Amino acid sequence: MSQSASSAPPTKRGQVAVAALREEDLPAAERICRIAFGTFFGAPEPEKVFSDLDCVRSRYRAPHIAAFGATLDGDFVGSNFATNWGSVGTFGPLTVRPDRQEYGIGQALLARTMAQFDAWAPSHVGLFTFAHSAKHVGLYQKFGFHPRFLTAIMAAPAGQAKAAGGWSRLSELAAAEHAQTLAACREITETIYPGLDLSGEIISAQTQRLGDTLLLESRGGLGGFAICHYGPTSEAGAGNCFVKFGAVRCGASAEPDYLRLLDACDGMAVAVGMPNVLAGTNMAREEAYRHLVARGFRARIQGVTMHRPNEAGYSRPGVYVLDDWR
């Protein structure tokens, strides 16, 4: 278990070790995550930041995510989470106890994380960080990541969009239909970026009861989907229906399908009693971002995505995707 964040630092640089995160370390990992972000944001009570959501336990329990914990002389001091989306990998939140942030812990966690990506062999790896923090950007540059476009995590009141039809929820389908639906979602993401696969996120949302996956009907089958989190045990936060990932099939109908997907996400929020819709997109996906702004979405958090290699991946014009890589 970790020491108090206010305890005295070691008198000398200690021994850092990184291993698979253990269940008994989850309370410490959660507390450090809150304190680290709360301290960075300058919150008067850092430990209360993000207390209305979960981004540690749910990721630890997800089979497509590798979780790592770091110790300093045996004392638990930080964690990180590597996510496998097929040909795309992301990581975070990477958090270190604020009073232990000059001991090489972040770099040790990153080295183990990159070894995991080497084993998975995605063609593109990325992360979300804060553009104004030269320290964060500099750390990730040491591992071959390049800052590109800004990403905005945006919110709008639910119930503002026109009533949307032509969508359903994965939880409403018979279990026998789930495999076929996952395959249809993979067909959609394949049009966006070869090998991109959100099956793990979809399954995790259902099995952990983090939310549900919205399925958008279109001519000829599934036109789009949105993995939505809601409730205090999810990544949404109080009062939010959070679109963890949403996408429509690339092609001639992409823009109208995306507008219908936004309507459906609004409908999902109303259906589950959430007063706000929370969604992010990279500003390189200029059409997707522009439509969010036009619908009254306003930025709550803004950061920069960093990419390895220094390529756009699926963050480019003409791609209608909602996500934020946090």
C-alpha positions as CSV (number, residue, x, y, z in Angstrom):
1,M,0.0,0.0,0.0
2,S,1.1,3.5,-0.6
3,Q,2.3,6.0,2.0
4,S,0.5,9.3,2.4
5,A,1.2,11.8,-0.4
6,S,2.3,14.3,2.3
7,S,4.9,12.0,3.9
8,A,8.6,13.0,3.6
9,P,10.4,11.9,0.5
10,P,13.2,9.3,0.6
11,T,16.6,10.7,1.4
12,K,18.1,9.1,-1.7
13,R,16.9,7.8,-5.1
14,G,15.4,4.4,-4.5
15,Q,14.8,1.2,-6.5
16,V,11.9,1.5,-8.9
17,A,10.2,-1.8,-10.0
18,V,7.3,-2.2,-12.4
19,A,5.1,-5.3,-12.6
20,A,1.5,-6.3,-13.4
21,L,-0.9,-4.3,-11.2
22,R,-2.3,-6.4,-8.4
23,E,-5.9,-6.2,-7.1
24,E,-4.7,-5.4,-3.6
25,D,-3.1,-2.3,-5.0
26,L,-6.3,-0.9,-6.6
27,P,-7.3,1.3,-3.7
28,A,-3.8,2.9,-3.7
29,A,-3.9,3.3,-7.5
30,E,-7.3,5.0,-7.4
31,R,-6.1,7.4,-4.7
32,I,-2.9,8.3,-6.5
33,C,-4.8,8.8,-9.7
34,R,-7.1,11.3,-8.0
35,I,-4.3,13.1,-6.1
36,A,-2.1,13.3,-9.1
37,F,-4.7,14.9,-11.3
38,G,-6.1,17.0,-8.5
39,T,-2.6,18.4,-7.8
40,F,-2.0,19.1,-11.4
41,F,-5.3,21.0,-11.7
42,G,-4.6,22.9,-8.5
43,A,-7.7,21.6,-6.8
44,P,-8.1,22.7,-3.2
45,E,-8.9,19.0,-2.2
46,P,-7.0,16.9,-4.7
47,E,-8.2,13.6,-3.4
48,K,-11.8,14.5,-4.3
49,V,-11.0,15.0,-8.0
50,F,-12.7,12.3,-10.2
51,S,-14.3,10.8,-7.2
52,D,-17.6,10.4,-9.2
53,L,-16.0,8.2,-11.9
54,D,-13.8,5.1,-12.3
55,C,-10.9,4.8,-14.7
56,V,-8.8,2.4,-12.6
57,R,-10.8,-0.7,-11.6
58,S,-12.8,-1.0,-14.8
59,R,-9.5,-0.9,-16.9
60,Y,-7.8,-3.3,-14.5
61,R,-10.7,-5.8,-15.1
62,A,-10.9,-5.4,-18.9
63,P,-9.2,-8.3,-20.8
64,H,-8.0,-6.0,-23.6
65,I,-6.1,-3.7,-21.2
66,A,-2.8,-4.4,-19.5
67,A,-2.4,-2.8,-16.1
68,F,1.0,-2.0,-14.5
69,G,1.9,-0.8,-11.0
70,A,5.2,0.8,-9.9
71,T,6.9,0.5,-6.5
72,L,9.7,2.6,-5.0
73,D,11.7,0.5,-2.5
74,G,8.5,-1.7,-2.2
75,D,6.2,1.2,-1.7
76,F,3.3,1.5,-4.3
77,V,3.7,4.8,-6.1
78,G,2.0,4.8,-9.5
79,S,0.2,2.9,-12.3
80,N,-0.5,2.9,-16.1
81,F,-2.9,1.1,-18.4
82,A,-2.1,0.0,-22.0
83,T,-5.2,-0.5,-24.2
84,N,-5.4,-2.8,-27.2
85,W,-7.7,-1.7,-30.0
86,G,-6.3,-4.1,-32.6
87,S,-4.0,-2.1,-34.9
88,V,-4.2,0.9,-32.5
89,G,-2.9,1.1,-29.0
90,T,-3.4,3.9,-26.4
91,F,-2.3,4.3,-22.8
92,G,-3.3,6.1,-19.7
93,P,-4.0,7.3,-17.2
94,L,-0.3,7.3,-16.2
95,T,-0.2,8.6,-12.7
96,V,2.6,8.9,-10.1
97,R,2.3,10.0,-6.5
98,P,3.1,13.8,-6.6
99,D,5.8,13.6,-3.9
100,R,7.6,10.8,-5.8
101,Q,7.6,12.3,-9.3
102,E,11.4,12.9,-9.6
103,Y,12.5,9.3,-9.1
104,G,12.1,8.0,-12.7
105,I,8.8,6.2,-12.0
106,G,7.0,7.6,-15.0
107,Q,9.8,6.6,-17.3
108,A,9.9,3.1,-15.8
109,L,6.1,2.7,-16.3
110,L,6.4,3.9,-19.8
111,A,9.2,1.5,-20.6
112,R,7.1,-1.4,-19.5
113,T,4.1,-0.1,-21.4
114,M,6.1,0.2,-24.6
115,A,7.3,-3.4,-24.1
116,Q,3.6,-4.4,-24.0
117,F,2.9,-2.6,-27.2
118,D,5.9,-4.3,-28.8
119,A,4.3,-7.6,-27.9
120,W,0.9,-6.6,-29.3
121,A,2.5,-5.0,-32.4
122,P,-0.1,-2.3,-33.2
123,S,0.7,-0.2,-36.2
124,H,-0.2,3.1,-34.4
125,V,0.1,4.1,-30.7
126,G,-1.2,7.3,-29.2
127,L,-2.0,9.1,-26.0
128,F,-3.8,12.2,-24.7
129,T,-1.9,14.7,-22.6
130,F,-2.1,18.4,-21.6
131,A,-0.7,20.7,-24.4
132,H,0.4,23.4,-21.9
133,S,2.6,20.9,-19.9
134,A,6.1,20.9,-21.4
135,K,7.1,18.3,-18.8
136,H,4.4,15.8,-20.0
137,V,5.1,16.4,-23.7
138,G,8.8,16.1,-23.2
139,L,8.5,12.8,-21.3
140,Y,6.5,11.2,-24.1
141,Q,8.8,12.6,-26.8
142,K,11.6,10.5,-25.2
143,F,9.6,7.4,-26.2
144,G,9.1,8.4,-29.8
145,F,5.7,10.2,-29.5
146,H,4.9,13.3,-31.5
147,P,2.3,16.0,-30.6
148,R,-0.2,16.6,-33.4
149,F,-3.7,18.1,-33.2
150,L,-5.7,19.2,-30.2
151,T,-8.5,17.0,-28.8
152,A,-11.6,18.6,-27.2
153,I,-13.6,16.7,-24.6
154,M,-17.0,18.4,-25.0
155,A,-20.4,18.4,-23.3
156,A,-23.9,19.4,-24.2
157,P,-27.2,19.2,-22.3
158,A,-29.2,16.0,-23.2
159,G,-32.6,16.4,-24.8
160,Q,-31.7,19.1,-27.2
161,A,-31.5,17.0,-30.4
162,K,-34.4,16.0,-32.5
163,A,-35.9,12.6,-31.7
164,A,-33.9,9.9,-33.4
165,G,-35.1,6.6,-34.8
166,G,-33.3,3.8,-36.4
167,W,-31.1,2.8,-33.4
168,S,-31.1,0.1,-30.8
169,R,-29.0,-1.1,-27.9
170,L,-26.7,-4.1,-27.7
171,S,-28.3,-5.1,-24.4
172,E,-31.6,-5.5,-26.2
173,L,-30.2,-8.2,-28.5
174,A,-30.2,-11.9,-27.8
175,A,-26.8,-13.2,-26.8
176,A,-26.7,-15.3,-30.0
177,E,-26.6,-12.0,-32.0
178,H,-23.7,-10.5,-30.2
179,A,-20.9,-12.1,-32.2
180,Q,-22.5,-11.0,-35.4
181,T,-22.9,-7.5,-34.1
182,L,-19.2,-7.3,-33.0
183,A,-18.2,-8.4,-36.5
184,A,-20.4,-5.7,-38.0
185,C,-18.7,-3.1,-35.7
186,R,-15.3,-4.3,-36.9
187,E,-16.4,-3.9,-40.5
188,I,-17.2,-0.2,-39.7
189,T,-13.8,0.5,-38.0
190,E,-12.0,-1.3,-40.8
191,T,-13.2,1.4,-43.1
192,I,-11.7,4.0,-40.8
193,Y,-8.3,2.4,-40.1
194,P,-7.2,-1.1,-41.1
195,G,-7.3,-3.4,-38.1
196,L,-8.9,-1.0,-35.7
197,D,-11.1,-3.2,-33.4
198,L,-13.2,-1.9,-30.5
199,S,-14.6,-5.4,-29.6
200,G,-12.8,-5.3,-26.2
201,E,-14.4,-2.0,-25.2
202,I,-17.8,-3.2,-26.3
203,I,-17.6,-6.4,-24.4
204,S,-16.1,-4.7,-21.3
205,A,-19.0,-2.1,-21.2
206,Q,-21.5,-4.9,-21.2
207,T,-19.9,-7.4,-18.9
208,Q,-18.9,-4.8,-16.3
209,R,-22.2,-2.9,-16.7
210,L,-20.4,0.3,-17.4
211,G,-23.1,1.3,-19.9
212,D,-24.3,0.0,-23.3
213,T,-23.5,0.1,-27.0
214,L,-25.7,2.1,-29.3
215,L,-26.3,0.5,-32.7
216,L,-27.2,2.8,-35.6
217,E,-29.2,1.2,-38.5
218,S,-28.4,2.2,-42.0
219,R,-29.2,0.9,-45.5
220,G,-27.8,-2.5,-45.8
221,G,-27.1,-3.1,-42.2
222,L,-25.2,-1.4,-39.4
223,G,-24.1,2.2,-40.2
224,G,-22.5,3.1,-36.9
225,F,-22.1,2.5,-33.2
226,A,-21.3,4.3,-30.0
227,I,-20.0,2.7,-26.8
228,C,-21.6,4.8,-24.1
229,H,-20.7,4.8,-20.4
230,Y,-22.9,6.1,-17.6
231,G,-23.1,5.8,-13.9
232,P,-20.6,6.2,-11.0
233,T,-18.7,2.9,-11.7
234,S,-17.9,4.0,-15.3
235,E,-15.7,6.6,-16.9
236,A,-18.6,9.0,-17.4
237,G,-18.7,11.0,-14.2
238,A,-21.9,12.1,-12.4
239,G,-24.8,13.0,-14.7
240,N,-23.0,12.2,-18.0
241,C,-23.6,9.8,-20.8
242,F,-20.0,9.5,-22.1
243,V,-19.3,8.3,-25.6
244,K,-16.2,6.3,-25.0
245,F,-16.0,5.6,-28.8
246,G,-18.4,6.3,-31.6
247,A,-18.0,5.9,-35.3
248,V,-19.9,5.6,-38.6
249,R,-18.9,3.8,-41.7
250,C,-16.7,5.8,-44.1
251,G,-18.3,6.6,-47.4
252,A,-20.9,8.7,-49.1
253,S,-23.3,8.4,-46.2
254,A,-20.8,9.1,-43.4
255,E,-21.8,12.7,-42.7
256,P,-25.6,12.1,-42.5
257,D,-25.0,8.9,-40.5
258,Y,-22.8,10.9,-38.1
259,L,-25.6,13.4,-37.5
260,R,-28.0,10.6,-36.8
261,L,-25.5,9.1,-34.5
262,L,-25.3,12.3,-32.5
263,D,-29.1,12.4,-32.3
264,A,-29.0,8.8,-31.1
265,C,-26.4,9.5,-28.4
266,D,-28.6,12.3,-27.2
267,G,-31.5,9.8,-27.1
268,M,-29.4,7.3,-25.2
269,A,-28.6,9.9,-22.6
270,V,-32.3,10.7,-22.1
271,A,-33.2,7.0,-22.0
272,V,-30.8,6.3,-19.2
273,G,-31.6,9.5,-17.3
274,M,-28.3,11.4,-17.8
275,P,-28.6,15.2,-18.1
276,N,-25.5,15.6,-20.2
277,V,-23.8,14.1,-23.2
278,L,-20.0,14.0,-23.0
279,A,-18.0,13.3,-26.2
280,G,-14.5,14.1,-27.5
281,T,-13.0,14.3,-30.9
282,N,-9.6,15.2,-32.4
283,M,-9.7,18.5,-34.2
284,A,-8.0,17.0,-37.2
285,R,-11.3,15.3,-37.8
286,E,-12.5,18.8,-38.7
287,E,-16.0,17.9,-39.9
288,A,-16.8,15.8,-36.8
289,Y,-15.6,18.6,-34.5
290,R,-17.5,21.3,-36.4
291,H,-20.8,19.4,-36.1
292,L,-20.3,19.1,-32.3
293,V,-19.7,22.8,-32.0
294,A,-22.8,23.6,-34.2
295,R,-24.9,21.4,-31.9
296,G,-23.9,23.4,-28.8
297,F,-21.2,21.1,-27.4
298,R,-18.6,23.1,-25.5
299,A,-15.1,22.0,-24.4
300,R,-14.7,20.9,-20.8
301,I,-11.1,19.7,-21.2
302,Q,-8.7,20.3,-24.1
303,G,-5.5,18.5,-24.7
304,V,-3.2,17.3,-27.4
305,T,-2.8,13.8,-28.8
306,M,0.7,12.4,-29.3
307,H,1.3,9.7,-32.0
308,R,3.9,7.0,-32.6
309,P,4.8,7.1,-35.5
310,N,4.3,10.7,-36.4
311,E,1.3,10.0,-38.7
312,A,-2.4,10.9,-38.6
313,G,-3.7,7.4,-38.0
314,Y,-7.5,7.9,-38.2
315,S,-7.4,11.5,-37.0
316,R,-7.8,13.2,-40.4
317,P,-10.5,15.1,-42.3
318,G,-13.4,13.0,-43.5
319,V,-13.3,10.6,-40.5
320,Y,-16.4,10.8,-38.3
321,V,-15.2,9.3,-35.0
322,L,-15.8,10.3,-31.3
323,D,-13.1,9.4,-28.8
324,D,-10.4,11.1,-26.8
325,W,-7.6,8.6,-25.9
326,R,-7.6,9.5,-22.2
